[in-house]
């Protein structure tokens, strides 16, 4: 389970992140992210997103979307969310990951994610990390 401070829950934060362009896309999922600079420039009050953790680092908030198009059964959709959460949680420990550059991240699952194994998804998240970590 993701720590409480790393969960993206509020609808307005989801909308804000969903309005950004994707940083990574593959057959299984799409990753949308809001850079830290975008939080500081907005006219909205993103007090929750500007929270600073005990180590004085900006906290990244992560949300997951698995629609009914992926699978009609809620049990299967929840399984996919749990799988993605565990992969992201394991990558949160690494300070050099791409998540540290963003204040809000949304991962949207696509239908082919059902045929993927946990090992394949972990490899794709690591690949996303490599692509997003490049200087722009």
Protein Blocks (a to p, Z undefined) as FASTA:
>chain_A
ZZfklpcfbfklmmmmmmpccfbdcfkbccddddfklmmmpmbdcfklmpccfkopacdd
ddddddfklpmclklmmmmmmmmmmmmmmmmmpmkbmklmpcbdcddddfklmmpcfklm
mmmmmmmmmmmmpcZZ
